[in-house]
Amino acid sequence: MSYSAPRGKENITPHPYGKATQMFKLMGFPFTMFCKGCGYGSVAQAICRVYTEEKLQEELYPFIVNIGCYSSMPTVLPGKILMTLHGRGIAVATGVKMANPNIKPISIHGDGDLLSIGTNHFIHGARRNIDMIVILLNNNIYGMTGGQHAPTTPMGSKTSTTPRRYGEQPIDAVELAKVAGATYVARWTTNTMREFMKSFKKAIHRKGFSFIEIVSQCPTQYGSKNALPKALDGFNFIKNNSVRINKAKDMSPDELKGKYIIGEHLEIDRPTLWDRKSELIEKAKE
């Protein structure tokens, strides 16, 4: 149940890194608004490249951006941007989709944003199978507000609110998405950006609720408190603790403890919310 993504020659951003980038360079602003070594800059670049390579029409693929470290992404993202409240991106994207079914919203979230205050919207967005893309940027911490522990913080980690280490079981967003009803689920890291781009392109050209998680290093807040102060430290930590999904199938739970299982975790087809609503409308007309 796939479909061709709407494309158009008009309003296509000519610059692969977003319209604002050239303006910032002329004004003398830094190329990136992120902390030194943060992985979110590479994610933003990959998103811009996919948007340009696929020649996506701005009006049909708006970005919904919430509150978090990544909130400066609109300065470089192409297309139309909707800035919304903390955790409410999927609710806004639902309204956008139901108001105009030709639109494919792309909602970008942080781990605290999506899996704390926004958990309810995440679950019901997947359950309803709304035709949209959710991108989760997971840096294991509340980076923007001072380094507090987040729902994804690994057990045993130090944060500004858990100086004696964190003792709770973290949420596995991939498993939650699968159980809630998402039809495409994948996890990648800042070490596997090409695979992320392939997943993003696949999500663009399919119907249904697509969820893609990207695990990123955070030298400033998470790394500095957990013996990973340099960007390369966090980058290599993620790389060394990532396991491909085909290999993970032959590993025990103890062997997978603390590992990031990367790859495409789920791809199925089922009717979207708009499909079901349209069917009900037609029956009511009869």
Secondary structure, DSSP 8 states (H G I E B T S, - for coil): -B----B-STT--SSTT-HHHHHHHHHT--S--S-TT-THHHHHHHHHHHHHHTTB-GGGS-EEE-SSGGGGGGGT--S-EEE--TT-HHHHHHHHHHH-TT---EEEEEHHIIIIITHHHHHHHHHHT-SEEEEEEE-SSBTTTT-B--TT--TT---SS-TT---S----HHHHHHHHT-SEEEEEETT-HHHHHHHHHHHHTB-SEEEEEEE---TTTTGGGTT--SHHHHHHHHHHTEEEHHHHTTS-HHHHTT-EEEEEEEE-----HHHHHHHHHHHHH-
